[in-house]
């Protein structure tokens, strides 16, 4: 939800904030302190009013406007980045700073947000798969956990198959020692953090199996 607390007394900026609130009713906040207005916006893939339903990349951008805005350019900070390599964060930062410098004197908040959304519009992470350490070619190749750990579908499928075989062997050893023992369910901890529990997917296991036999 949009949250606005004590916005700066700047009619141009207030108009922009109002329009942003109406256009992007997502994660957006604005606050003011001693005339300086700070806005925080969650950027996810999209162009215009189109937003990807499967968001593999997102980040937050903080826009700080002093009382002289738009006569002076806002300061920008990108943070809480998911799915973008450091080199791309640096490149986006450079491009955005060039944009606000070129538009100095004009309202620029919409341009900042639109440019940022278009920058990640392909929705393909530029970080590498955490298993094979290779990049992603297309959105459909990507498996992303709720904590934003990224894998190729085939890589995570191979991992699930490997864990399944290990689990079956563990159960066989337990039954050999005690036929009446309580069977332990299959666990699939995230290969990166070992904390997240991943759901088993037969389709991903089959996909990995098919790749091995190409």
Backbone as a ProteinNet text record, in pm:
[ID]
protein_1_A
[PRIMARY]
XXXXXXXXXXXXXXXXXXXXXXXXXXXXXXXXXXXXXXXXXXXXXXXXXXXXXXXXXXXXXXXXXXXXXXXXXXXXXXXXXXXXXXXXXXXXXXXXXXXXXXXXXXXXXXXXXXXXXXXXXXXXXXXXXXXXXXXXXXXXXXXXXXXXXXXXXXXXXXXXXXXXXXXXXXXXXXXXXXXXXXXXXXXXXXXXXXXXXXXXXXXXXXXXXXXXXX
[TERTIARY]
83.7	0	87	34.6	104.1	86.6	195.4	191.8	258.4	188	245	236	351.1	353.8	421.3	348.3	404.2	484	423.8	498.2	546.1	652.8	708.9	609	616.8	525.8	577.4	562.4	613	503.7	431.8	313.6	348.4	461.1	503.2	526.5	598.2	627.8	501.1	413.8	288.7	203	201.3	125.6	182.5	314.3	377	344	351.4	323.2	178.8	86.8	-54.4	-74.8	-11.7	-24.3	40.6	153.2	218	128.6	64.3	-25.2	-139.8	-191.2	-302.9	-257.9	-138.1	-90.4	-31.3	43.1	109.9	64.8	-46.9	-98.3	-25.7	96.5	172.8	253	371.9	458.4	524.5	468.4	518.8	498.1	601	586.5	657.4	609.7	671	664.4	773.6	776.4	863.3	844.8	917.8	975.5	1096.2	1161.7	1240.6	1202.5	1270.6	1276.3	1167.7	1156.7	1209.6	1284.1	1336.6	1239.4	1198.6	1102.9	1175.5	1147.8	1208.2	1099.2	1116.5	1021.5	1089.6	1015.3	1065.6	966.9	1019.1	932.9	987	896.9	934.2	921.9	1033.8	1037.3	1028.9	933.2	922	906.4	928.1	929.7	799.2	811.2	693	725.8	638.5	647.5	510.4	503.1	373.6	291.1	168.9	81.4	88.3	173.6	186	285.9	244.2	330.1	339.1	459.8	477.8	412.4	341.6	275.9	375.6	487.6	590.2	714.4	720.9	826.9	952.8	1051.7	1177.6	1281.1	1257.7	1350.8	1273.4	1329.8	1276.7	1384.3	1361.3	1449.8	1373.7	1426.8	1368.1	1457.9	1393.7	1469.5	1424.1	1519.4	1491.2	1524.7	1427.6	1443.1	1431.6	1536.3	1538.1	1536.7	1432.4	1415.2	1429.5	1517.9	1530.6	1425.6	1411.1	1303	1307.9	1423.5	1435.5	1395.9	1363.3	1321.9	1200.9	1195	1283.3	1400.4	1419.5	1533.6	1665.5	1666.7	1783	1743.5	1836.8	1808.4	1795	1708.3	1696.1	1816.5	1840.6	1943.1	1877.6	1946.5	1888.9	1973.8	1905.5	1972.5	1894.1	1962.6	1900.5	1940.4	1842.8	1871.9	1773.6	1799.6	1718.5	1696.5	1806	1802.9	1791.2	1700.4	1684.9	1694	1790.4	1796.6	1884	1942.1	2031.4	2174.4	2266.7	2408.1	2456.5	2562.2	2615.4	2649	2702	2739.9	2617.8	2502.1	2381.1	2322.1	2337.5	2294.3	2376.9	2507.6	2594	2556.2	2529	2493.1	2361.5	2263	2134.6	2151.7	2233.1	2257.4	2316.4	2413.3	2474.5	2371.1	2291.1	2190.9	2085.5	2043	1942.7	1999.7	2123.5	2185.3	2200.9	2231	2237.1	2098.9	1997.2	1859.8	1818.4	1839.4	1795.4	1878.2	2004.2	2086.9	2035	1996.2	1942.6	1808.4	1729.4	1595.1	1592.2	1706.5	1712	1623.5	1537.7	1443.4	1304.2	1290.5	1159.7	1120.8	990.7	946.4	999	1057.4	1127.7	1094.1	1006	979.9	924.3	826.6	769.6	875.8	963.3	1068.5	1162.5	1195.2	1282.8	1220.1	1093	1025.6	1002.5	957.8	935.9	1065.7	1173.3	1302.9	1348.4	1329.6	1371.6	1292.1	1161.4	1077.7	1114	1141.1	1179	1316.3	1404.1	1538.5	1532.7	1430.9	1418.8	1296.5	1246.3	1121.3	1128.7	1247.3	1259.2	1238.6	1250.9	1226.6	1318.8	1440.4	1539.4	1652	1671.6	1777.7	1914.3	1997.9	2133.9	2236.1	2188.3	2274.9	2284.8	2380.5	2398.8	2322.9	2295.9	2238.6	2332.8	2277.1	2359.3	2416.2	2371.9	2423.4	2530.8	2497.5	2593.8	2677.6	2638.4	2710.2	2708.3	2610.1	2591.8	2470.7	2462.5	2353.7	2225.2	2121.5	1989.8	1964	1908.8	1881.9	1743.2	1646.3	1509.6	1434	1323.1	1244.7	1199.5	1161.4	1108	1213.3	1341.8	1449.5	1467.7	1403.4	1440.6	1349.8	1412.5	1343.4	1389.4	1294.5	1325.7	1253	1325.2	1263.3	1201.4	1115.7	1057.9	1162.4	1282.1	1389.6	1483.1	1439.8	1515.2	1651.5	1650	1765.9	1732.4	1826.4	1796.3	1868.2	1793	1846.5	1784	1856	1791	1690.1	1579.3	1481.1	1544.7	1631.6	1694.8	1793.2	1862.4	1957.3	1884.6	1776.8	1703.6	1632	1591.1	1531	1630.4	1755.5	1860.3	1887	1885.5	1905.9	1794.5	1669.7	1557.2	1568.1	1608.1	1623.3	1733.8	1843.9	1955.4	1912.3	1840.7	1793.6	1692.7	1610.1	1512.3	1583.1	1687.9	1763.3	1832.1	1889	1951.2	1849.2	1730.9	1625.3	1581.3	1565.7	1526.2	1630.6	1757.4	1864.6	1862	1836.8	1828.3	1712.5	1598.6	1483.2	1512.6	1580.4	1614.1	1704.5	1800	1890.4	1815.4	1720.6	1641.3	1554.6	1491.4	1405.4	1487.6	1610.2	1695.7	1727.7	1745.2	1775	1649.3	1539	1413.6	1296.4	1236.6	1126.3	1005.4	996	878.9	910.9	1023.9	1062.4	973.1	964.2	887.4	966.2	900.9	968.5	976.9	1092.9	1117	1080.2	999.8	962	1080.6	1069.1	1172.6	1180.8	1302.9	1325.6	1409.6	1372.6	1446.1	1489.2	1593.2	1640.6	1700.6	1682.7	1740.3	1891.3	1948.2	2092.5	2176.8	2117.8	2193.1	2190.9	2071.8	2061.4	2040.3	1996.5	1967	1857	1786.4	1678.9	1542.6	1527.5	1401.9	1376.7	1252	1212.2	1143.2	1198.4	1142.6	1041.7	933.5	836.1	889.1	866.7	909.5	826.5	892.2	823.6	861.1	765.6	788.7	820.1	754.6	776.5	920.3	977	1115.6	1213	1182.4	1266.5	1264.1	1145.6	1133.7	1207.3	1198.6	1268.2	1419.3	1471.1	1614.1	1651.8	1565.1	1590.3	1594.6	1502.6	1499.2	1625.9	1674.4	1795.7	1915.8	1922.7	2034.8	2037.6	1919.9	1911	1896.7	1924.9	1922.3	2042.8
-120	0	124.7	230.4	359.8	423.8	472.6	539.8	674.9	781.8	915.6	982.8	1026	1090.5	1225.6	1331.7	1466.8	1499.2	1491.2	1518.6	1662.2	1683.6	1818.1	1910.3	2038.1	2137	2175.8	2086	2102.8	2051.7	2144.3	2105.6	2012.5	2036.1	1949.3	1807.2	1796	1665.1	1597.7	1674.7	1618	1565.1	1636	1588.6	1456.2	1447	1322.2	1206.6	1232.8	1127.8	1080.8	1175	1139.2	1050.9	1086.8	1007.1	870	864.6	735.8	645.8	705.9	629.3	569.5	645.3	597.8	496.1	514.3	428.9	298.4	305	187	166	96.3	79.1	-30.2	-59.6	-164.2	-110	-167	-129.6	5.2	106.8	242.1	324.3	397.3	481.4	613.4	716.4	849	915	976.5	1048.2	1171.8	1268.5	1394.6	1432.8	1489.6	1536.8	1662.9	1773.7	1902	1939.6	1912.8	1951.7	1851.1	1752.3	1648.4	1531.4	1493.8	1384.9	1259.8	1149.2	1020.6	924.7	869.7	773.9	638.6	533.5	397.8	322.2	256.3	191	51.7	-48.2	-184.9	-200.7	-228.6	-242.1	-389.6	-423.9	-559.4	-551.9	-662.1	-656.6	-605.6	-524.2	-476.2	-363	-342.7	-230.7	-165.8	-35.4	31.8	-19.9	-66.9	-117.9	-269.8	-332.2	-476.8	-520.2	-616.6	-667.6	-818.8	-874.1	-1018.2	-1085.8	-1196.6	-1268.7	-1352.8	-1387.8	-1468.6	-1382.4	-1315.6	-1217.3	-1286.1	-1299.7	-1362.4	-1260.7	-1135.1	-1027.4	-915	-857.3	-731.3	-660.5	-535.3	-457.2	-334	-269.1	-144.5	-28.7	82.4	203	315.4	379.3	494.4	621.4	711.6	838.1	950.5	1028.3	1136.7	1270.4	1349.1	1479.9	1590.7	1685.4	1797.9	1904.2	2008.7	2106.5	2176.5	2178.1	2247.2	2159.5	2032.7	1944.9	2006	2004.6	1936.1	2020.6	2140.6	2221.2	2151.7	2070.2	1986.6	1840.5	1759.7	1618.7	1538	1437	1351	1257.6	1211.1	1109.5	971.4	874	741	635.4	539.4	425.1	298.8	197.9	68.5	-29.3	-101.8	-192.9	-309.8	-407.9	-530.7	-590.5	-618.3	-666.2	-818	-868.4	-1012.3	-1042.1	-1124.3	-1172.5	-1093.3	-984.1	-905.1	-917.5	-943.2	-947.8	-807.7	-801.1	-671.6	-580.9	-639.9	-558	-489.2	-556.9	-498	-392.1	-411	-307.6	-181.2	-199.3	-82.8	-14.9	-95.9	-38.3	37.7	-20	48.1	178.4	176.5	298	408.5	373	471.3	527.1	439	482.2	572.4	539.1	621.4	758.3	761.3	890.4	977	914.2	989	1042.5	960.6	1001.6	1123.9	1120.1	1232.2	1357.4	1338.6	1454.9	1520.8	1438.5	1492.2	1561	1510.1	1563.7	1666.2	1714.9	1812.8	1932.3	1967.6	2077.5	2030.2	1901.3	1844.4	1737.4	1715.8	1603.2	1472.4	1387.9	1271.7	1140.2	1143.4	1021.9	909.3	941.5	838.8	781	866.1	819.1	722.3	752.6	664.5	526.7	524.5	397.6	320.6	389.1	321.1	264	341.8	294.8	171.8	174.6	62.6	-63.4	-49.3	-165.2	-222.8	-135.7	-183.5	-250.9	-206.5	-263.5	-412.5	-454.3	-595.7	-660.5	-600.4	-646.9	-790.8	-837.6	-975.4	-1078.3	-1035.9	-1123	-1245.1	-1228.5	-1336.8	-1296.7	-1369.7	-1333.4	-1329.2	-1236.7	-1228.3	-1286.4	-1336.1	-1414.9	-1555.9	-1634.4	-1769.9	-1872.3	-1985.6	-2099.5	-2137.8	-2160.3	-2189.2	-2330.7	-2414.7	-2551.6	-2564.2	-2527.1	-2543.7	-2418.8	-2307.2	-2179.2	-2120.3	-2161.7	-2104.8	-2012.2	-1927.2	-1830.8	-1891.5	-1808.3	-1850	-1789.9	-1871.7	-1825.9	-1765.4	-1819.9	-1770.8	-1792.5	-1722.6	-1725.4	-1865.9	-1945.4	-2079.1	-2176.2	-2138.2	-2224.3	-2211.5	-2112.7	-2070.8	-2131.8	-2185.5	-2225.6	-2129.7	-2059.9	-1959.8	-1995.3	-2002.8	-2033	-1905.9	-1918.7	-1799.8	-1703.8	-1755.9	-1670.5	-1622.1	-1636.2	-1587.6	-1655.9	-1787.5	-1866.9	-1927.9	-1917.7	-1946.3	-2071.6	-2154.4	-2276.9	-2299.2	-2370.4	-2420.8	-2527.8	-2536.1	-2640.2	-2778.6	-2800.6	-2931.7	-2957.6	-2854	-2870.9	-2905.2	-2834.4	-2862.9	-2996.1	-3034.2	-3165.6	-3276.9	-3259.4	-3357.5	-3365.9	-3250.5	-3248.2	-3325	-3302.7	-3373.4	-3523.6	-3562.7	-3705.6	-3766.7	-3694.4	-3742.5	-3758.3	-3658.9	-3666.7	-3780	-3803.4	-3912.3	-4047.8	-4066.5	-4192.1	-4209.9	-4102	-4108.6	-4146	-4087	-4112.7	-4258.1	-4312.7	-4452.7	-4545.6	-4511.6	-4592	-4583.6	-4463.4	-4446	-4526.8	-4527.3	-4603.8	-4753	-4798.7	-4940.8	-4982.1	-4897.5	-4927.3	-4927.8	-4836.1	-4831.9	-4956	-4998.2	-5117.4	-5242.7	-5243	-5359.1	-5370.8	-5256.5	-5256.9	-5280.7	-5221.6	-5231.5	-5224.5	-5339.7	-5341.1	-5258	-5227.2	-5155.4	-5009	-4963.7	-4826.2	-4725.6	-4607	-4499.1	-4443.3	-4437.6	-4391.6	-4239.3	-4190.8	-4046.5	-3995.6	-3889.7	-3838.2	-3775.5	-3768.6	-3707.1	-3557.5	-3509.2	-3366.7	-3313.9	-3196.1	-3132.5	-2992.8	-2983.4	-2850.1	-2777.2	-2647.8	-2566.9	-2589.2	-2616.9	-2639.7	-2519.3	-2400.7	-2280.1	-2254.9	-2240.3	-2199.3	-2316.4	-2431.7	-2550.2	-2525.8	-2414.8	-2380.8	-2398.1	-2341.9	-2357.6	-2504.3	-2546.5	-2680.6	-2669.9	-2735.3	-2728.6	-2840.4	-2813.1	-2918.1	-3010.2	-3139.3	-3235.1	-3215.5	-3223.2	-3205	-3318.5	-3404.4	-3514.6	-3462.4	-3352.7	-3297.8	-3247.4	-3186.9	-3140.6	-3257.9	-3362.9	-3482.8	-3544.6	-3551.1	-3606.3	-3519.1	-3387.1	-3294.9	-3317.4	-3333.8	-3360	-3494.1	-3593.7	-3726.8	-3720	-3643.8	-3630.1	-3562.9	-3462.1	-3392.3	-3485.6	-3573	-3665.4	-3764.7	-3790.2	-3892.2	-3832.6	-3703.8	-3642.5	-3688.1
0	0	0	-61	-61.2	74.9	128.8	258.1	242.2	278.1	267.4	402.9	455.9	586.5	572.6	604.2	604	477.9	360.7	238.1	234.5	161.4	149.6	81.5	113.4	55.3	-83	-177.4	-312.5	-405.1	-468.6	-546	-661.3	-727.3	-837.6	-787.7	-677	-620.2	-569.8	-505.5	-456.2	-570.5	-681.9	-798.2	-849	-854.2	-899.8	-805.4	-675.9	-578.1	-590.3	-609.5	-625.2	-747.5	-859.3	-981.2	-965.4	-897.3	-872.5	-788.7	-691.3	-604.5	-684.7	-780.7	-861.8	-966.4	-1019.4	-1128.3	-1078.3	-969.6	-914.4	-769.8	-749.9	-614	-535.6	-572.3	-504.4	-388.4	-370.4	-257.9	-284.5	-224.1	-247.9	-122.7	-80.1	38.6	16	85.6	76.6	213.3	253.6	380.8	365.6	455.9	446	581	576.7	697.6	664.1	727	705.7	558.1	488.3	348.5	249.1	296.3	207.4	202.8	83	65.5	18.4	85.5	50.5	6.3	-112.8	-167.5	-181.9	-154	-172.2	-259.5	-362	-459.8	-488.4	-486.3	-522.2	-673	-738.4	-883.3	-920.4	-1006.4	-1059.1	-1210.3	-1283	-1429.6	-1489	-1592.5	-1662	-1756.3	-1852.4	-1945.4	-1950.5	-1929.7	-1926.7	-1809.8	-1840.7	-1735.9	-1726.2	-1806.7	-1806.8	-1700.5	-1617.8	-1511.9	-1525.6	-1514	-1522.6	-1403.1	-1428.1	-1319.6	-1240.6	-1301.9	-1237.3	-1217.6	-1105.2	-1082.8	-1030	-1118.3	-1080.6	-1035.2	-1066.3	-1032.7	-964.9	-863.6	-811.7	-730.1	-705.8	-619.6	-573.6	-473.2	-426.1	-467	-495.8	-528.5	-436	-373.9	-287.5	-363.8	-368	-439.7	-337.4	-323.9	-225.8	-298.3	-270.5	-335.9	-231.8	-256.5	-164.1	-197.5	-115.7	-136.9	-272	-338.5	-467.4	-586.5	-562.1	-672.5	-743.4	-877.1	-972.1	-1023.6	-967.1	-1011.7	-980.9	-875.1	-845.4	-863.7	-907.3	-936.5	-807.8	-806.6	-688.9	-676.4	-555.5	-531.2	-532	-589.5	-607.8	-538	-476.2	-414.7	-448.1	-499.9	-529.7	-419.7	-364.9	-254.3	-255.2	-168.2	-159.3	-298.4	-365.1	-503.9	-507.6	-591	-612.7	-761.7	-799.9	-937.5	-1031.7	-986	-1070.3	-1019.6	-1112.2	-1076.6	-1041	-961.5	-917.5	-1035.4	-1142.7	-1259.2	-1319.9	-1315.4	-1371.9	-1280.1	-1150	-1055.4	-1077	-1095.7	-1121.3	-1253.2	-1355.7	-1486.1	-1477	-1408.5	-1392.8	-1316	-1211.7	-1133.2	-1220.2	-1304.2	-1394.7	-1491.7	-1550.9	-1648.9	-1585.5	-1463.6	-1395.8	-1359.2	-1314.9	-1282.3	-1406.7	-1520.3	-1646.1	-1683	-1659	-1689.8	-1608.6	-1477.3	-1393.7	-1422.5	-1461.9	-1497.6	-1625.2	-1722.9	-1848.8	-1828.3	-1733.4	-1710	-1597.3	-1555.2	-1446.5	-1479.2	-1383.4	-1402.6	-1438.4	-1475	-1510	-1409	-1388.5	-1305.6	-1365	-1281.6	-1337.1	-1266.5	-1167.6	-1090	-1176.3	-1262.7	-1349.6	-1442.1	-1492.4	-1582.5	-1511.2	-1387.7	-1309.8	-1294.7	-1258.3	-1232.8	-1362.1	-1466.9	-1595.2	-1650.1	-1643.2	-1692.9	-1614.4	-1483.3	-1398.4	-1430.7	-1451.2	-1482.9	-1618.8	-1714.8	-1847.9	-1845.5	-1756.7	-1746.7	-1713.8	-1637.7	-1599.9	-1663.9	-1772.6	-1833.6	-1883.4	-1924.1	-1974.1	-1863.9	-1737.8	-1622.9	-1622.1	-1672.5	-1670.9	-1575.6	-1466.2	-1371.5	-1439.1	-1396.3	-1449.6	-1352.2	-1238.2	-1150.4	-1208.5	-1162.3	-1213.8	-1131.1	-1192.1	-1120.8	-1007.1	-888.3	-771.1	-772.7	-866.9	-875.5	-983.1	-1106.5	-1216.4	-1240.9	-1178.6	-1189	-1329.6	-1410.6	-1543.8	-1543.7	-1646.1	-1653.6	-1707.1	-1712.7	-1760.3	-1897.6	-1987.3	-2123.9	-2137.3	-2063.7	-2075.9	-1945.2	-1932.6	-1808.7	-1772.3	-1872.2	-1846.6	-1793.5	-1799	-1748	-1597.2	-1536.1	-1400.5	-1294.4	-1191.2	-1068.5	-959.6	-899.7	-797.1	-668.1	-558.5	-429.9	-370.9	-269.8	-205.9	-149.2	-118.8	-66.6	-177.1	-301.6	-417.5	-432.9	-427.1	-466.1	-601.8	-694.6	-834.8	-884.4	-959.9	-1017.1	-1154.6	-1241.2	-1361.7	-1319.6	-1391.1	-1362.1	-1367	-1466.2	-1478.4	-1364.2	-1318.8	-1208.2	-1078.7	-1049.4	-925.7	-936.9	-1059.1	-1079.5	-1051.6	-1096.1	-1067.9	-918	-852.7	-707.5	-636.6	-677.8	-616.2	-637.6	-758.7	-788	-702.9	-688.5	-606	-460.7	-408.9	-270.4	-253.6	-354.6	-349.4	-341.2	-420.8	-417.4	-282.1	-229.7	-97.4	8.9	-2.3	95.4	90.4	-29.2	-43.8	16.4	-1	57.4	209.5	262.5	407.2	465	395.3	442.8	441.2	336.4	327	443	478.3	589.4	722.1	737.8	860.9	874.7	764.5	767.7	798.7	748.2	773.8	922.3	988	1130.9	1213.7	1169.5	1244.6	1147.4	1113	1015.9	1059.3	1189.1	1240.6	1275	1229.4	1263.4	1190.5	1247.5	1185.1	1067.4	951.4	830.9	828.5	794.8	789.2	650.2	640.9	508.6	436.1	304.9	222.2	251.2	275.2	294.8	179.4	133.4	24.7	67.8	150.3	189.9	70.5	67.7	-39.4	-44.3	-162.3	-171.7	-129.5	-128.7	-93.4	56.6	113.2	253.5	349	297	378.2	480.3	467.6	561.4	495.5	376.3	303.1	270.4	283.8	242.3	106.8	6.7	-127.6	-148.9	-220.5	-251	-360.2	-343.3	-445.7	-571.6	-686.8	-814.6	-909	-936.5	-1029.6	-1169.1	-1207.8	-1342	-1358	-1252.9	-1260.7	-1264.3	-1189.9	-1192.9	-1331.9	-1392.3	-1527.3	-1628.9	-1610.4	-1700.4	-1694.4	-1574.2	-1558.1	-1619.8	-1603.2	-1659.7	-1811.9	-1870.2	-2016	-2067.7	-1996.3	-2039.6	-2038.4	-1937	-1926.6	-2041.8	-2101.2	-2205.7	-2345.3	-2358.5	-2491.8	-2574.9
[MASK]
++++++++++++++++++++++++++++++++++++++++++++++++++++++++++++++++++++++++++++++++++++++++++++++++++++++++++++++++++++++++++++++++++++++++++++++++++++++++++++++++++++++++++++++++++++++++++++++++++++++++++++++++++++++

